[in-house]
Amino acid sequence: MKLSKEKAILSSILTGNREAARLIKTFQGYTYKYIGLLGHFYNYSSIIIN
């Protein structure tokens, strides 16, 4: 009984890690897009100022 409970906890941790990795990948993708947009906006505004 105790062993199966530990197995269940371990498997939930593993699936949780997989889910977290997927979320981190998605978040990184959005972060890069956002940084790219900010850089684009910065270049655009500096052209207007100059």
mmCIF entry with sequence, helices, sheets and N, C-alpha, C, O atoms, coordinates in Angstrom:
data_MODEL
# 
_entry.id   MODEL 
# 
_entity.id                         1 
_entity.type                       polymer 
_entity.pdbx_number_of_molecules   1 
# 
_entity_poly.entity_id                      1 
_entity_poly.type                           'polypeptide(L)' 
_entity_poly.nstd_linkage                   no 
_entity_poly.nstd_monomer                   no 
_entity_poly.pdbx_seq_one_letter_code       MKLSKEKAILSSILTGNREAARLIKTFQGYTYKYIGLLGHFYNYSSIIIN 
_entity_poly.pdbx_seq_one_letter_code_can   MKLSKEKAILSSILTGNREAARLIKTFQGYTYKYIGLLGHFYNYSSIIIN 
_entity_poly.pdbx_strand_id                 A 
# 
loop_
_entity_poly_seq.entity_id 
_entity_poly_seq.num 
_entity_poly_seq.mon_id 
_entity_poly_seq.hetero 
1 1  MET n 
1 2  LYS n 
1 3  LEU n 
1 4  SER n 
1 5  LYS n 
1 6  GLU n 
1 7  LYS n 
1 8  ALA n 
1 9  ILE n 
1 10 LEU n 
1 11 SER n 
1 12 SER n 
1 13 ILE n 
1 14 LEU n 
1 15 THR n 
1 16 GLY n 
1 17 ASN n 
1 18 ARG n 
1 19 GLU n 
1 20 ALA n 
1 21 ALA n 
1 22 ARG n 
1 23 LEU n 
1 24 ILE n 
1 25 LYS n 
1 26 THR n 
1 27 PHE n 
1 28 GLN n 
1 29 GLY n 
1 30 TYR n 
1 31 THR n 
1 32 TYR n 
1 33 LYS n 
1 34 TYR n 
1 35 ILE n 
1 36 GLY n 
1 37 LEU n 
1 38 LEU n 
1 39 GLY n 
1 40 HIS n 
1 41 PHE n 
1 42 TYR n 
1 43 ASN n 
1 44 TYR n 
1 45 SER n 
1 46 SER n 
1 47 ILE n 
1 48 ILE n 
1 49 ILE n 
1 50 ASN n 
# 
_struct_asym.id          A 
_struct_asym.entity_id   1 
# 
_struct_conf.conf_type_id            HELX_P 
_struct_conf.id                      HELX_P1 
_struct_conf.pdbx_PDB_helix_id       AA1 
_struct_conf.beg_label_comp_id       LYS 
_struct_conf.beg_label_asym_id       A 
_struct_conf.beg_label_seq_id        2 
_struct_conf.pdbx_beg_PDB_ins_code   ? 
_struct_conf.end_label_comp_id       ILE 
_struct_conf.end_label_asym_id       A 
_struct_conf.end_label_seq_id        49 
_struct_conf.pdbx_end_PDB_ins_code   ? 
_struct_conf.beg_auth_comp_id        LYS 
_struct_conf.beg_auth_asym_id        A 
_struct_conf.beg_auth_seq_id         2 
_struct_conf.end_auth_comp_id        ILE 
_struct_conf.end_auth_asym_id        A 
_struct_conf.end_auth_seq_id         49 
_struct_conf.pdbx_PDB_helix_class    1 
_struct_conf.details                 ? 
_struct_conf.pdbx_PDB_helix_length   48 
# 
_struct_conf_type.id          HELX_P 
_struct_conf_type.criteria    ? 
_struct_conf_type.reference   ? 
# 
loop_
_atom_site.group_PDB 
_atom_site.id 
_atom_site.type_symbol 
_atom_site.label_atom_id 
_atom_site.label_alt_id 
_atom_site.label_comp_id 
_atom_site.label_asym_id 
_atom_site.label_entity_id 
_atom_site.label_seq_id 
_atom_site.pdbx_PDB_ins_code 
_atom_site.Cartn_x 
_atom_site.Cartn_y 
_atom_site.Cartn_z 
_atom_site.occupancy 
_atom_site.B_iso_or_equiv 
_atom_site.pdbx_formal_charge 
_atom_site.auth_seq_id 
_atom_site.auth_comp_id 
_atom_site.auth_asym_id 
_atom_site.auth_atom_id 
_atom_site.pdbx_PDB_model_num 
ATOM 1   N N  . MET A 1 1  ? 0.840  -1.207 0.000   1.00 0.00 ? 1  MET A N  1 
ATOM 2   C CA . MET A 1 1  ? 0.000  0.000  0.000   1.00 0.00 ? 1  MET A CA 1 
ATOM 3   C C  . MET A 1 1  ? 0.877  1.259  0.000   1.00 0.00 ? 1  MET A C  1 
ATOM 4   O O  . MET A 1 1  ? 0.674  2.172  -0.801  1.00 0.00 ? 1  MET A O  1 
ATOM 5   N N  . LYS A 1 2  ? 1.847  1.287  0.908   1.00 0.00 ? 2  LYS A N  1 
ATOM 6   C CA . LYS A 1 2  ? 2.713  2.455  1.018   1.00 0.00 ? 2  LYS A CA 1 
ATOM 7   C C  . LYS A 1 2  ? 3.526  2.651  -0.257  1.00 0.00 ? 2  LYS A C  1 
ATOM 8   O O  . LYS A 1 2  ? 3.736  3.778  -0.705  1.00 0.00 ? 2  LYS A O  1 
ATOM 9   N N  . LEU A 1 3  ? 3.984  1.531  -0.838  1.00 0.00 ? 3  LEU A N  1 
ATOM 10  C CA . LEU A 1 3  ? 4.793  1.588  -2.058  1.00 0.00 ? 3  LEU A CA 1 
ATOM 11  C C  . LEU A 1 3  ? 3.986  2.159  -3.226  1.00 0.00 ? 3  LEU A C  1 
ATOM 12  O O  . LEU A 1 3  ? 4.491  2.980  -3.992  1.00 0.00 ? 3  LEU A O  1 
ATOM 13  N N  . SER A 1 4  ? 2.727  1.720  -3.359  1.00 0.00 ? 4  SER A N  1 
ATOM 14  C CA . SER A 1 4  ? 1.887  2.209  -4.452  1.00 0.00 ? 4  SER A CA 1 
ATOM 15  C C  . SER A 1 4  ? 1.596  3.704  -4.273  1.00 0.00 ? 4  SER A C  1 
ATOM 16  O O  . SER A 1 4  ? 1.489  4.443  -5.252  1.00 0.00 ? 4  SER A O  1 
ATOM 17  N N  . LYS A 1 5  ? 1.469  4.140  -3.018  1.00 0.00 ? 5  LYS A N  1 
ATOM 18  C CA . LYS A 1 5  ? 1.224  5.551  -2.744  1.00 0.00 ? 5  LYS A CA 1 
ATOM 19  C C  . LYS A 1 5  ? 2.443  6.376  -3.166  1.00 0.00 ? 5  LYS A C  1 
ATOM 20  O O  . LYS A 1 5  ? 2.301  7.434  -3.780  1.00 0.00 ? 5  LYS A O  1 
ATOM 21  N N  . GLU A 1 6  ? 3.636  5.889  -2.834  1.00 0.00 ? 6  GLU A N  1 
ATOM 22  C CA . GLU A 1 6  ? 4.868  6.579  -3.239  1.00 0.00 ? 6  GLU A CA 1 
ATOM 23  C C  . GLU A 1 6  ? 4.991  6.613  -4.756  1.00 0.00 ? 6  GLU A C  1 
ATOM 24  O O  . GLU A 1 6  ? 5.407  7.618  -5.333  1.00 0.00 ? 6  GLU A O  1 
ATOM 25  N N  . LYS A 1 7  ? 4.622  5.497  -5.401  1.00 0.00 ? 7  LYS A N  1 
ATOM 26  C CA . LYS A 1 7  ? 4.650  5.436  -6.867  1.00 0.00 ? 7  LYS A CA 1 
ATOM 27  C C  . LYS A 1 7  ? 3.713  6.477  -7.473  1.00 0.00 ? 7  LYS A C  1 
ATOM 28  O O  . LYS A 1 7  ? 4.055  7.146  -8.448  1.00 0.00 ? 7  LYS A O  1 
ATOM 29  N N  . ALA A 1 8  ? 2.531  6.602  -6.883  1.00 0.00 ? 8  ALA A N  1 
ATOM 30  C CA . ALA A 1 8  ? 1.548  7.566  -7.368  1.00 0.00 ? 8  ALA A CA 1 
ATOM 31  C C  . ALA A 1 8  ? 2.081  8.996  -7.226  1.00 0.00 ? 8  ALA A C  1 
ATOM 32  O O  . ALA A 1 8  ? 1.921  9.819  -8.127  1.00 0.00 ? 8  ALA A O  1 
ATOM 33  N N  . ILE A 1 9  ? 2.709  9.276  -6.095  1.00 0.00 ? 9  ILE A N  1 
ATOM 34  C CA . ILE A 1 9  ? 3.278  10.604 -5.857  1.00 0.00 ? 9  ILE A CA 1 
ATOM 35  C C  . ILE A 1 9  ? 4.390  10.875 -6.868  1.00 0.00 ? 9  ILE A C  1 
ATOM 36  O O  . ILE A 1 9  ? 4.469  11.965 -7.436  1.00 0.00 ? 9  ILE A O  1 
ATOM 37  N N  . LEU A 1 10 ? 5.249  9.875  -7.090  1.00 0.00 ? 10 LEU A N  1 
ATOM 38  C CA . LEU A 1 10 ? 6.355  10.017 -8.026  1.00 0.00 ? 10 LEU A CA 1 
ATOM 39  C C  . LEU A 1 10 ? 5.854  10.267 -9.441  1.00 0.00 ? 10 LEU A C  1 
ATOM 40  O O  . LEU A 1 10 ? 6.379  11.128 -10.147 1.00 0.00 ? 10 LEU A O  1 
ATOM 41  N N  . SER A 1 11 ? 4.835  9.512  -9.856  1.00 0.00 ? 11 SER A N  1 
ATOM 42  C CA . SER A 1 11 ? 4.297  9.684  -11.216 1.00 0.00 ? 11 SER A CA 1 
ATOM 43  C C  . SER A 1 11 ? 3.630  11.047 -11.371 1.00 0.00 ? 11 SER A C  1 
ATOM 44  O O  . SER A 1 11 ? 3.705  11.661 -12.435 1.00 0.00 ? 11 SER A O  1 
ATOM 45  N N  . SER A 1 12 ? 2.974  11.523 -10.301 1.00 0.00 ? 12 SER A N  1 
ATOM 46  C CA . SER A 1 12 ? 2.336  12.844 -10.372 1.00 0.00 ? 12 SER A CA 1 
ATOM 47  C C  . SER A 1 12 ? 3.391  13.942 -10.464 1.00 0.00 ? 12 SER A C  1 
ATOM 48  O O  . SER A 1 12 ? 3.184  14.948 -11.142 1.00 0.00 ? 12 SER A O  1 
ATOM 49  N N  . ILE A 1 13 ? 4.523  13.750 -9.781  1.00 0.00 ? 13 ILE A N  1 
ATOM 50  C CA . ILE A 1 13 ? 5.627  14.711 -9.862  1.00 0.00 ? 13 ILE A CA 1 
ATOM 51  C C  . ILE A 1 13 ? 6.182  14.728 -11.281 1.00 0.00 ? 13 ILE A C  1 
ATOM 52  O O  . ILE A 1 13 ? 6.461  15.792 -11.833 1.00 0.00 ? 13 ILE A O  1 
ATOM 53  N N  . LEU A 1 14 ? 6.340  13.543 -11.869 1.00 0.00 ? 14 LEU A N  1 
ATOM 54  C CA . LEU A 1 14 ? 6.881  13.451 -13.228 1.00 0.00 ? 14 LEU A CA 1 
ATOM 55  C C  . LEU A 1 14 ? 5.955  14.113 -14.243 1.00 0.00 ? 14 LEU A C  1 
ATOM 56  O O  . LEU A 1 14 ? 6.409  14.858 -15.112 1.00 0.00 ? 14 LEU A O  1 
ATOM 57  N N  . THR A 1 15 ? 4.661  13.842 -14.130 1.00 0.00 ? 15 THR A N  1 
ATOM 58  C CA . THR A 1 15 ? 3.713  14.463 -15.064 1.00 0.00 ? 15 THR A CA 1 
ATOM 59  C C  . THR A 1 15 ? 3.646  15.966 -14.817 1.00 0.00 ? 15 THR A C  1 
ATOM 60  O O  . THR A 1 15 ? 3.482  16.750 -15.751 1.00 0.00 ? 15 THR A O  1 
ATOM 61  N N  . GLY A 1 16 ? 3.772  16.360 -13.556 1.00 0.00 ? 16 GLY A N  1 
ATOM 62  C CA . GLY A 1 16 ? 3.795  17.773 -13.216 1.00 0.00 ? 16 GLY A CA 1 
ATOM 63  C C  . GLY A 1 16 ? 4.993  18.462 -13.834 1.00 0.00 ? 16 GLY A C  1 
ATOM 64  O O  . GLY A 1 16 ? 4.886  19.579 -14.340 1.00 0.00 ? 16 GLY A O  1 
ATOM 65  N N  . ASN A 1 17 ? 6.156  17.780 -13.792 1.00 0.00 ? 17 ASN A N  1 
ATOM 66  C CA . ASN A 1 17 ? 7.358  18.340 -14.406 1.00 0.00 ? 17 ASN A CA 1 
ATOM 67  C C  . ASN A 1 17 ? 7.193  18.494 -15.903 1.00 0.00 ? 17 ASN A C  1 
ATOM 68  O O  . ASN A 1 17 ? 7.611  19.496 -16.482 1.00 0.00 ? 17 ASN A O  1 
ATOM 69  N N  . ARG A 1 18 ? 6.574  17.485 -16.539 1.00 0.00 ? 18 ARG A N  1 
ATOM 70  C CA . ARG A 1 18 ? 6.351  17.545 -17.986 1.00 0.00 ? 18 ARG A CA 1 
ATOM 71  C C  . ARG A 1 18 ? 5.449  18.730 -18.317 1.00 0.00 ? 18 ARG A C  1 
ATOM 72  O O  . ARG A 1 18 ? 5.691  19.460 -19.279 1.00 0.00 ? 18 ARG A O  1 
ATOM 73  N N  . GLU A 1 19 ? 4.410  18.909 -17.508 1.00 0.00 ? 19 GLU A N  1 
ATOM 74  C CA . GLU A 1 19 ? 3.462  20.007 -17.701 1.00 0.00 ? 19 GLU A CA 1 
ATOM 75  C C  . GLU A 1 19 ? 4.166  21.347 -17.474 1.00 0.00 ? 19 GLU A C  1 
ATOM 76  O O  . GLU A 1 19 ? 3.952  22.303 -18.219 1.00 0.00 ? 19 GLU A O  1 
ATOM 77  N N  . ALA A 1 20 ? 5.001  21.406 -16.447 1.00 0.00 ? 20 ALA A N  1 
ATOM 78  C CA . ALA A 1 20 ? 5.749  22.630 -16.143 1.00 0.00 ? 20 ALA A CA 1 
ATOM 79  C C  . ALA A 1 20 ? 6.715  22.963 -17.276 1.00 0.00 ? 20 ALA A C  1 
ATOM 80  O O  . ALA A 1 20 ? 6.864  24.127 -17.650 1.00 0.00 ? 20 ALA A O  1 
ATOM 81  N N  . ALA A 1 21 ? 7.367  21.943 -17.819 1.00 0.00 ? 21 ALA A N  1 
ATOM 82  C CA . ALA A 1 21 ? 8.299  22.165 -18.929 1.00 0.00 ? 21 ALA A CA 1 
ATOM 83  C C  . ALA A 1 21 ? 7.565  22.731 -20.141 1.00 0.00 ? 21 ALA A C  1 
ATOM 84  O O  . ALA A 1 21 ? 8.076  23.614 -20.829 1.00 0.00 ? 21 ALA A O  1 
ATOM 85  N N  . ARG A 1 22 ? 6.354  22.210 -20.397 1.00 0.00 ? 22 ARG A N  1 
ATOM 86  C CA . ARG A 1 22 ? 5.550  22.691 -21.523 1.00 0.00 ? 22 ARG A CA 1 
ATOM 87  C C  . ARG A 1 22 ? 5.150  24.153 -21.292 1.00 0.00 ? 22 ARG A C  1 
ATOM 88  O O  . ARG A 1 22 ? 5.197  24.970 -22.212 1.00 0.00 ? 22 ARG A O  1 
ATOM 89  N N  . LEU A 1 23 ? 4.758  24.470 -20.057 1.00 0.00 ? 23 LEU A N  1 
ATOM 90  C CA . LEU A 1 23 ? 4.372  25.843 -19.712 1.00 0.00 ? 23 LEU A CA 1 
ATOM 91  C C  . LEU A 1 23 ? 5.557  26.790 -19.851 1.00 0.00 ? 23 LEU A C  1 
ATOM 92  O O  . LEU A 1 23 ? 5.416  27.898 -20.368 1.00 0.00 ? 23 LEU A O  1 
ATOM 93  N N  . ILE A 1 24 ? 6.729  26.350 -19.387 1.00 0.00 ? 24 ILE A N  1 
ATOM 94  C CA . ILE A 1 24 ? 7.935  27.179 -19.473 1.00 0.00 ? 24 ILE A CA 1 
ATOM 95  C C  . ILE A 1 24 ? 8.276  27.451 -20.932 1.00 0.00 ? 24 ILE A C  1 
ATOM 96  O O  . ILE A 1 24 ? 8.633  28.572 -21.292 1.00 0.00 ? 24 ILE A O  1 
ATOM 97  N N  . LYS A 1 25 ? 8.165  26.406 -21.786 1.00 0.00 ? 25 LYS A N  1 
ATOM 98  C CA . LYS A 1 25 ? 8.434  26.581 -23.211 1.00 0.00 ? 25 LYS A CA 1 
ATOM 99  C C  . LYS A 1 25 ? 7.495  27.622 -23.816 1.00 0.00 ? 25 LYS A C  1 
ATOM 100 O O  . LYS A 1 25 ? 7.924  28.503 -24.561 1.00 0.00 ? 25 LYS A O  1 
ATOM 101 N N  . THR A 1 26 ? 6.204  27.507 -23.484 1.00 0.00 ? 26 THR A N  1 
ATOM 102 C CA . THR A 1 26 ? 5.206  28.454 -23.990 1.00 0.00 ? 26 THR A CA 1 
ATOM 103 C C  . THR A 1 26 ? 5.516  29.863 -23.501 1.00 0.00 ? 26 THR A C  1 
ATOM 104 O O  . THR A 1 26 ? 5.451  30.828 -24.263 1.00 0.00 ? 26 THR A O  1 
ATOM 105 N N  . PHE A 1 27 ? 5.856  29.967 -22.209 1.00 0.00 ? 27 PHE A N  1 
ATOM 106 C CA . PHE A 1 27 ? 6.164  31.264 -21.603 1.00 0.00 ? 27 PHE A CA 1 
ATOM 107 C C  . PHE A 1 27 ? 7.399  31.885 -22.260 1.00 0.00 ? 27 PHE A C  1 
ATOM 108 O O  . PHE A 1 27 ? 7.432  33.087 -22.525 1.00 0.00 ? 27 PHE A O  1 
ATOM 109 N N  . GLN A 1 28 ? 8.422  31.046 -22.522 1.00 0.00 ? 28 GLN A N  1 
ATOM 110 C CA . GLN A 1 28 ? 9.622  31.537 -23.196 1.00 0.00 ? 28 GLN A CA 1 
ATOM 111 C C  . GLN A 1 28 ? 9.292  32.058 -24.579 1.00 0.00 ? 28 GLN A C  1 
ATOM 112 O O  . GLN A 1 28 ? 9.796  33.101 -24.995 1.00 0.00 ? 28 GLN A O  1 
ATOM 113 N N  . GLY A 1 29 ? 8.442  31.329 -25.293 1.00 0.00 ? 29 GLY A N  1 
ATOM 114 C CA . GLY A 1 29 ? 8.032  31.753 -26.622 1.00 0.00 ? 29 GLY A CA 1 
ATOM 115 C C  . GLY A 1 29 ? 7.363  33.123 -26.580 1.00 0.00 ? 29 GLY A C  1 
ATOM 116 O O  . GLY A 1 29 ? 7.661  33.999 -27.393 1.00 0.00 ? 29 GLY A O  1 
ATOM 117 N N  . TYR A 1 30 ? 6.448  33.297 -25.616 1.00 0.00 ? 30 TYR A N  1 
ATOM 118 C CA . TYR A 1 30 ? 5.765  34.585 -25.479 1.00 0.00 ? 30 TYR A CA 1 
ATOM 119 C C  . TYR A 1 30 ? 6.738  35.689 -25.080 1.00 0.00 ? 30 TYR A C  1 
ATOM 120 O O  . TYR A 1 30 ? 6.636  36.820 -25.555 1.00 0.00 ? 30 TYR A O  1 
ATOM 121 N N  . THR A 1 31 ? 7.690  35.350 -24.199 1.00 0.00 ? 31 THR A N  1 
ATOM 122 C CA . THR A 1 31 ? 8.668  36.341 -23.745 1.00 0.00 ? 31 THR A CA 1 
ATOM 123 C C  . THR A 1 31 ? 9.511  36.827 -24.909 1.00 0.00 ? 31 THR A C  1 
ATOM 124 O O  . THR A 1 31 ? 9.752  38.025 -25.055 1.00 0.00 ? 31 THR A O  1 
ATOM 125 N N  . TYR A 1 32 ? 9.967  35.875 -25.751 1.00 0.00 ? 32 TYR A N  1 
ATOM 126 C CA . TYR A 1 32 ? 10.778 36.257 -26.913 1.00 0.00 ? 32 TYR A CA 1 
ATOM 127 C C  . TYR A 1 32 ? 9.969  37.129 -27.869 1.00 0.00 ? 32 TYR A C  1 
ATOM 128 O O  . TYR A 1 32 ? 10.487 38.107 -28.408 1.00 0.00 ? 32 TYR A O  1 
ATOM 129 N N  . LYS A 1 33 ? 8.710  36.779 -28.080 1.00 0.00 ? 33 LYS A N  1 
ATOM 130 C CA . LYS A 1 33 ? 7.836  37.580 -28.952 1.00 0.00 ? 33 LYS A CA 1 
ATOM 131 C C  . LYS A 1 33 ? 7.683  38.982 -28.394 1.00 0.00 ? 33 LYS A C  1 
ATOM 132 O O  . LYS A 1 33 ? 7.752  39.966 -29.130 1.00 0.00 ? 33 LYS A O  1 
ATOM 133 N N  . TYR A 1 34 ? 7.472  39.066 -27.068 1.00 0.00 ? 34 TYR A N  1 
ATOM 134 C CA . TYR A 1 34 ? 7.268  40.347 -26.407 1.00 0.00 ? 34 TYR A CA 1 
ATOM 135 C C  . TYR A 1 34 ? 8.527  41.208 -26.493 1.00 0.00 ? 34 TYR A C  1 
ATOM 136 O O  . TYR A 1 34 ? 8.447  42.405 -26.765 1.00 0.00 ? 34 TYR A O  1 
ATOM 137 N N  . ILE A 1 35 ? 9.694  40.592 -26.258 1.00 0.00 ? 35 ILE A N  1 
ATOM 138 C CA . ILE A 1 35 ? 10.970 41.315 -26.352 1.00 0.00 ? 35 ILE A CA 1 
ATOM 139 C C  . ILE A 1 35 ? 11.178 41.798 -27.792 1.00 0.00 ? 35 ILE A C  1 
ATOM 140 O O  . ILE A 1 35 ? 11.631 42.919 -28.021 1.00 0.00 ? 35 ILE A O  1 
ATOM 141 N N  . GLY A 1 36 ? 10.841 40.942 -28.751 1.00 0.00 ? 36 GLY A N  1 
ATOM 142 C CA . GLY A 1 36 ? 10.950 41.318 -30.159 1.00 0.00 ? 36 GLY A CA 1 
ATOM 143 C C  . GLY A 1 36 ? 10.067 42.510 -30.492 1.00 0.00 ? 36 GLY A C  1 
ATOM 144 O O  . GLY A 1 36 ? 10.485 43.423 -31.203 1.00 0.00 ? 36 GLY A O  1 
ATOM 145 N N  . LEU A 1 37 ? 8.845  42.495 -29.973 1.00 0.00 ? 37 LEU A N  1 
ATOM 146 C CA . LEU A 1 37 ? 7.922  43.613 -30.195 1.00 0.00 ? 37 LEU A CA 1 
ATOM 147 C C  . LEU A 1 37 ? 8.443  44.892 -29.553 1.00 0.00 ? 37 LEU A C  1 
ATOM 148 O O  . LEU A 1 37 ? 8.357  45.972 -30.138 1.00 0.00 ? 37 LEU A O  1 
ATOM 149 N N  . LEU A 1 38 ? 8.987  44.760 -28.339 1.00 0.00 ? 38 LEU A N  1 
ATOM 150 C CA . LEU A 1 38 ? 9.542  45.929 -27.656 1.00 0.00 ? 38 LEU A CA 1 
ATOM 151 C C  . LEU A 1 38 ? 10.716 46.505 -28.436 1.00 0.00 ? 38 LEU A C  1 
ATOM 152 O O  . LEU A 1 38 ? 10.835 47.722 -28.584 1.00 0.00 ? 38 LEU A O  1 
ATOM 153 N N  . GLY A 1 39 ? 11.582 45.627 -28.935 1.00 0.00 ? 39 GLY A N  1 
ATOM 154 C CA . GLY A 1 39 ? 12.724 46.068 -29.731 1.00 0.00 ? 39 GLY A CA 1 
ATOM 155 C C  . GLY A 1 39 ? 12.271 46.769 -30.998 1.00 0.00 ? 39 GLY A C  1 
ATOM 156 O O  . GLY A 1 39 ? 12.844 47.785 -31.392 1.00 0.00 ? 39 GLY A O  1 
ATOM 157 N N  . HIS A 1 40 ? 11.248 46.231 -31.633 1.00 0.00 ? 40 HIS A N  1 
ATOM 158 C CA . HIS A 1 40 ? 10.687 46.804 -32.856 1.00 0.00 ? 40 HIS A CA 1 
ATOM 159 C C  . HIS A 1 40 ? 10.128 48.196 -32.567 1.00 0.00 ? 40 HIS A C  1 
ATOM 160 O O  . HIS A 1 40 ? 10.377 49.144 -33.311 1.00 0.00 ? 40 HIS A O  1 
ATOM 161 N N  . PHE A 1 41 ? 9.372  48.303 -31.482 1.00 0.00 ? 41 PHE A N  1 
ATOM 162 C CA . PHE A 1 41 ? 8.772  49.567 -31.076 1.00 0.00 ? 41 PHE A CA 1 
ATOM 163 C C  . PHE A 1 41 ? 9.855  50.593 -30.740 1.00 0.00 ? 41 PHE A C  1 
ATOM 164 O O  . PHE A 1 41 ? 9.734  51.770 -31.078 1.00 0.00 ? 41 PHE A O  1 
ATOM 165 N N  . TYR A 1 42 ? 10.912 50.133 -30.071 1.00 0.00 ? 42 TYR A N  1 
ATOM 166 C CA . TYR A 1 42 ? 12.024 51.009 -29.696 1.00 0.00 ? 42 TYR A CA 1 
ATOM 167 C C  . TYR A 1 42 ? 12.720 51.555 -30.942 1.00 0.00 ? 42 TYR A C  1 
ATOM 168 O O  . TYR A 1 42 ? 13.012 52.749 -31.018 1.00 0.00 ? 42 TYR A O  1 
ATOM 169 N N  . ASN A 1 43 ? 12.983 50.695 -31.905 1.00 0.00 ? 43 ASN A N  1 
ATOM 170 C CA . ASN A 1 43 ? 13.601 51.130 -33.163 1.00 0.00 ? 43 ASN A CA 1 
ATOM 171 C C  . ASN A 1 43 ? 12.710 52.134 -33.882 1.00 0.00 ? 43 ASN A C  1 
ATOM 172 O O  . ASN A 1 43 ? 13.185 53.149 -34.391 1.00 0.00 ? 43 ASN A O  1 
ATOM 173 N N  . TYR A 1 44 ? 11.422 51.843 -33.918 1.00 0.00 ? 44 TYR A N  1 
ATOM 174 C CA . TYR A 1 44 ? 10.451 52.695 -34.598 1.00 0.00 ? 44 TYR A CA 1 
ATOM 175 C C  . TYR A 1 44 ? 10.396 54.075 -33.942 1.00 0.00 ? 44 TYR A C  1 
ATOM 176 O O  . TYR A 1 44 ? 10.393 55.090 -34.639 1.00 0.00 ? 44 TYR A O  1 
ATOM 177 N N  . SER A 1 45 ? 10.352 54.121 -32.608 1.00 0.00 ? 45 SER A N  1 
ATOM 178 C CA . SER A 1 45 ? 10.273 55.392 -31.894 1.00 0.00 ? 45 SER A CA 1 
ATOM 179 C C  . SER A 1 45 ? 11.569 56.184 -32.037 1.00 0.00 ? 45 SER A C  1 
ATOM 180 O O  . SER A 1 45 ? 11.533 57.413 -32.097 1.00 0.00 ? 45 SER A O  1 
ATOM 181 N N  . SER A 1 46 ? 12.708 55.503 -32.093 1.00 0.00 ? 46 SER A N  1 
ATOM 182 C CA . SER A 1 46 ? 13.976 56.224 -32.243 1.00 0.00 ? 46 SER A CA 1 
ATOM 183 C C  . SER A 1 46 ? 14.089 56.831 -33.643 1.00 0.00 ? 46 SER A C  1 
ATOM 184 O O  . SER A 1 46 ? 14.717 57.876 -33.813 1.00 0.00 ? 46 SER A O  1 
ATOM 185 N N  . ILE A 1 47 ? 13.496 56.193 -34.634 1.00 0.00 ? 47 ILE A N  1 
ATOM 186 C CA . ILE A 1 47 ? 13.476 56.741 -36.004 1.00 0.00 ? 47 ILE A CA 1 
ATOM 187 C C  . ILE A 1 47 ? 12.622 58.022 -36.020 1.00 0.00 ? 47 ILE A C  1 
ATOM 188 O O  . ILE A 1 47 ? 12.990 59.020 -36.640 1.00 0.00 ? 47 ILE A O  1 
ATOM 189 N N  . ILE A 1 48 ? 11.475 57.971 -35.325 1.00 0.00 ? 48 ILE A N  1 
ATOM 190 C CA . ILE A 1 48 ? 10.579 59.134 -35.271 1.00 0.00 ? 48 ILE A CA 1 
ATOM 191 C C  . ILE A 1 48 ? 11.281 60.305 -34.570 1.00 0.00 ? 48 ILE A C  1 
ATOM 192 O O  . ILE A 1 48 ? 11.198 61.444 -35.030 1.00 0.00 ? 48 ILE A O  1 
ATOM 193 N N  . ILE A 1 49 ? 11.968 60.024 -33.464 1.00 0.00 ? 49 ILE A N  1 
ATOM 194 C CA . ILE A 1 49 ? 12.657 61.075 -32.694 1.00 0.00 ? 49 ILE A CA 1 
ATOM 195 C C  . ILE A 1 49 ? 13.782 61.692 -33.538 1.00 0.00 ? 49 ILE A C  1 
ATOM 196 O O  . ILE A 1 49 ? 13.925 62.914 -33.579 1.00 0.00 ? 49 ILE A O  1 
ATOM 197 N N  . ASN A 1 50 ? 14.569 60.860 -34.203 1.00 0.00 ? 50 ASN A N  1 
ATOM 198 C CA . ASN A 1 50 ? 15.659 61.344 -35.055 1.00 0.00 ? 50 ASN A CA 1 
ATOM 199 C C  . ASN A 1 50 ? 15.111 61.714 -36.388 1.00 0.00 ? 50 ASN A C  1 
ATOM 200 O O  . ASN A 1 50 ? 15.859 62.148 -37.264 1.00 0.00 ? 50 ASN A O  1 
# 
